[in-house]
């Protein structure tokens, strides 16, 4: 595959959150652009570290992010042929702390993400951990970790690149069911930027009960807008013209808990309208559990039929209130942290 056709990066964060990266870039990239690319590892891993601030013992991990890429304009003649954009994060907990191996991938194909994730989590990441232990025991103070991880990331990125181009397969998985704890409404264009959260009333006992099953409303609310803009920035750095990213899914996990954010969108007159649902995996508390496809269909119905807010909330979760919680401005997010996350068993700091 031509290097100019793909975006590919591999980021490793050690137990002390020191970040090392290997990012493929074209030979004709300027020094300034190469330096900007090096900042991507910190930006993409930022929310991964942010979830750790949810409290001791609640280190939620972002497993994957997937975006849809659509044409900015009706004509495709100037658009780069690129279809997929996704990230995959493998985390391993040790006595010294947590390590993350984070892959950033965009190609002209609809990739088999499971194949790539299995290679990252079952081979590349464990190999790094094992190689570090062996070299520390053999070399002691003479072990140069920076040189070691540089070589491992180079080897890892070549292994990932070798796997690219395999079409996505359908894998059998045990049917999981989810309960919706939040709805995010977003509008984006050159002149418009709107993002609102809808959820339970602040005095509803359900709100407090479900705080145990999400990182926090603060964290989950910022992720779609944050990553969509970051993906757009990445596409611009690689001169990928004529395409616009839209978040499709974000997966988070902590021990036996799982949160899935799903989003669907429409593009009308240059305005990207989207609705997304924050879902928690079925547990001893959840009621009215539905599968992923149920929520996908409801989101499409909402967008295609242009229903009013009251009807939208009734379709997603009749317990939700019409009160808007803005998720863009710092003061709006602080209000979410103080009010919606106020009864949580942890203190949230940013």
C-alpha positions, 0 to 999 in steps of 0.5 A: 500500500502506498505510504501516501494513501494511509495514516498510521501511528503507534503510540505507547504510554508506560506506567508513568504515562511517558509517551513514545510514538512512531508515525508514518509520514511522507518524505516531503513533509516539512519539519514543522508538519513532522513536529505537529504530527508528534503532538498527535500521540499526546492529543489522542491519548489525552482522554485515555489519561483523563478517565483515570482522574475519575478516581482511584480504582476507576481507571476507565479505558478507551478501547476504540474509536471509529469515525465515518468519512463523508464528502464535504461537497457533492463532487468527489473529484478533488476528494482523497479516496479514504474510507476508514478512520479508527483507533484501537487501544490495548491496555495492560495493568501491572503492579507498577501501573497501566500501559497503553498501546494505541494505534491510529489508522486510516486507509482507503479500505473498510478494514477488519478492525478485530484482526488488527486489534487482536494483533495489537493486544495479543502479540505486539503489546505483550511482546513489548512488556516481555521484552522490557522485563527480559532486557532489564534482567539481562542488562540492568542499568545498561538497558536503554528503554528509549532505544528498545521501545523505538525499535519495538514500535517500528516493528509493530507498525510494520506488522500492522501495515502488513495487515491492512487491506483485509476487508471487514468480516462479520464475527459472531459475538454473544448478543449484548444488551444495553441501557441508554443513560444519555443522549447527545445532540450535535450540530457542526458547520463552518459557522455553527457548533452546538453540543447538548446532553440530555439525561435524567433529571438531576433529582431522579434516583436513576441518575445517581444509580447509573453513575457507578456504570460510567466514567462520569457524565463530564468525561463521556460528554466531551469525547465525541466533540473532542475526537471528531475535531482531532480526527479532522485536524489529523486529516488536514495534517495529512492533506486529506481533502474533501472528506469530513469525519463523523464519530460513529462509535466510542467504546470504553471499559473498566473491569466488567463494566462497558460503555458504548457511545453510538452516533448517527448523522445527516449532512444538510446544506453543509450542516452536520446534524447528529444524535448519539446515545450513551449506553451502559452494558446490561447489569443488575440495575438496568431495565428496558435493555436493547441491543446495539441495532435497536439504538442504531435504528432509533437514531436513524429514525430520529434523523430521517423523520426530523422529530421534535425533542419531546418525541426524540427523548420518548423514543430513546428513554422516557425518563429523560428530561428536556433540560439541555446541558451544554458540553462545549464551554468550560463553564457548561462542562463544570456545571455537568461535573458539579451537578450531574456527577455531584453524587458520585463516589469520587471527586473529579479533577481536570 
